[in-house]
Amino acid sequence: MVEIGIIGIGQIVAGTLSLVLFLAQMETWFRDRRNRVALAFALAALGGVMVAGIEFALMKSSTPEEYGALIRWLHLPALLTIISLSVFIHLRYGGTQTWLLKVGIAGRTLAVLINFIVHPNVNYYEITSLGNGTLLGEQFAYPIGIVSPFSILAQGSLAVIVLYFVITAIESIRKSGFRSSVHLIAASTFFMVSALGTVVLFVWGPWKIPLITSIFVTTVLIVAGRDISHAAATAPELEGLVNEANKKLQASDSLIGLSRSVVAVALLTIERGAPEIKVSGAYYEIFGFDPSETVSLDGWIRRVHPDDRGEVRKQLGSLWSSRTKCDLEYRIELPEGGIRWVRSFIQVSMDQADSPMFQMAAIDITEQKETERNLHRISGRLIAVAEDERSNLARDLHDDLSQSLALISIRLELLSRSISDKDEELKGSIQEVVASVQSTAQDVHDLSRRLHPTKLRQLGLDRAIKSLCSEMNEAGKLEIATDFQEPLPVLNDDISLCIYRVVQESLQNIVKHADAERVDVKMKVLGNELCLEVSDDGSGFDHEAERHDGLLGLVSIDERVNYIDGNFELASEIGKGTVIKVRVPLSNPRDGEV
């Protein structure tokens, strides 16, 4: 007959409590299969049941072979408990250092794989015999043999997971104070630290003790039971608060109705790990859902346009850890077809159980986006008309005025030659007029070239920009370096003219305002986009202030780039220069527009 002492009773109690928690959480999960938090905690409890049983069998082992086999199989439920508890803590409380969790779980999994490759297990090369010890009146068997260095991998990976728990607890304390959410993390951390300490003493320590990691899981169960009891005790109070809030909401229905008549707002509350999201306001109207549909986070994400879905997921993921706010604009696909633009204001707050949750207000901005598109289209057509007028004016200057000035210059030269050498004063005056006419003709020629860059059509975009930079270099105004990908693909006239004007406007702004000595102009192709970058080492400026003032040069660049569906970015800081970046599609979607 097997004798059972205090430690054995503790293991039986720990296993029983784990079994109760497993059954309770599995019932919760069966009622709602999308509740991943309940499933993770149930699996952790199931692992605790199996660990308690194997540890009890280890204490009562009679042969080295039996002991070695039990330790080998102990690693499976231990891995289940560690991973499930880690996932539970991560789902419920977050934590920024998820890489630590991944490293720890990967290391522990590798240790279990090695455990089933080597013999008898990952902890020992060989168990030669069993010793007998006594603790708190409980007799137990312990192994005597050669310790395997692979056991360091199992213990080290557990230490990494403990570090993640500690950091998560510290982050929770900083954000919400030492409240119930931190209690459970602290209890889980204590369980992991105690389990780690027990294993280290069991394998490496001079004092032989039995494996009793299952007993420490009771700390997690006690705290979890405390939270459940607290929630049950406060349910009537919460119900009263809800009823009171409902009365206040009913009293303000007229104001809410008035606000909805002005602008429709969808309100969403998303709790971490919860299967459904709470909605109100114009959610169904804006996002195109039927009121009878189950509202879930995955369903909402799937409604987002595929091209915007990745950015939305990225922003939501970063909010869980940063606990900040964000302002998102994205498209959604409607069930009946078509696209709707939505703007969402999202923040992360803590619920009454100190768990993070999203609070989101969303509005339909489709009409605003359509208005912006129309304005950009009108602005683009104005730019196109202005370029046509520039071209016509440049042609008139070159063909008419330049030719007339050249003819005047020739006639004055002939007049000068017909005057006698004796009348030096008159001849000198005529030569001065000739020089003035020729200078004016050169100015007209330069003006014609600035109005419409003929080199752009004759030389191509890259050589035309290099010629422009070379002229400014020779004028001594700036040191301009160019770095272009060669050869550039063939571009249509709209894209070439846009990029040329951006460089021209940027260089003019730098000469007038930047007090710079060096400028770098870079151009290359990335994917299906032509990328331009113009940077200087000048004085820089306050970008936000200038943006609100509507600096004409920047507005002109922005409108030109928008017209060909490109992207314009500007970064500047006082004393650190300015960087202008432009990305335009190689194929202009406006080709063929009338």
Number of C-alpha atoms within 10 A of each C-alpha: 3 5 8 15 14 12 21 23 14 19 26 19 17 27 25 16 18 27 19 17 22 24 15 13 21 20 15 16 18 12 10 15 13 15 17 19 23 23 23 25 22 28 25 27 31 23 27 30 27 22 29 29 17 18 21 23 17 23 22 18 19 17 14 21 15 14 22 23 14 18 20 20 17 20 22 17 21 21 21 21 25 21 24 22 23 25 20 22 22 21 17 19 23 21 21 15 14 15 11 18 23 17 15 27 21 13 20 25 20 14 24 21 14 17 23 14 11 15 16 21 26 26 26 23 17 18 21 12 15 18 12 13 16 12 13 8 11 16 17 25 23 24 24 16 15 13 18 15 12 17 20 16 20 26 20 15 23 24 17 20 26 23 19 25 27 18 16 24 26 17 18 21 15 10 12 15 13 14 12 19 20 20 17 22 23 21 22 26 23 19 21 24 21 17 20 19 15 18 21 14 15 18 23 11 12 8 9 20 19 23 24 23 24 27 23 22 28 22 18 22 20 14 18 17 13 14 17 11 12 13 14 12 11 11 12 11 11 14 11 12 12 12 12 12 12 12 11 11 13 12 11 11 11 11 12 14 12 10 12 14 10 9 11 17 21 21 18 20 20 19 21 21 20 18 18 19 18 14 18 12 17 19 22 16 14 19 22 16 17 12 10 7 9 12 19 17 19 11 14 13 16 13 17 23 18 13 11 14 16 12 13 16 13 10 15 17 11 13 18 20 17 13 16 12 17 15 13 14 15 17 20 23 17 16 12 7 7 8 14 20 21 19 16 20 15 21 19 23 18 15 11 10 12 18 20 21 20 21 20 20 20 23 20 22 17 15 11 11 14 12 12 12 14 12 14 20 17 13 17 18 15 12 17 15 12 12 15 14 14 18 19 15 16 24 17 14 20 19 11 12 16 21 14 14 19 18 13 16 21 14 13 18 16 11 13 19 12 10 13 10 11 8 9 12 9 13 19 12 11 19 16 11 15 21 12 13 18 18 13 15 21 15 13 18 17 14 16 22 18 15 19 19 20 15 15 18 12 10 12 16 22 21 14 19 21 17 15 18 22 17 14 17 14 10 10 9 15 21 17 20 14 15 13 15 11 10 9 14 12 11 16 12 14 16 22 17 19 19 24 19 18 23 21 15 15 20 23 14 14 24 15 10 13 19 17 19 14 15 22 15 20 16 21 18 19 11 9 11 15 21 20 20 18 20 22 26 18 22 17 21 18 11 15 11 10 12 12 8 9 12 11 11 13 19 12 17 20 19 20 26 22 18 25 22 16 20 15 18 11 15 16 19 14 12 12 14 20 23 19 20 17 21 22 22 19 20 15 17 11 12 11 6 5 5
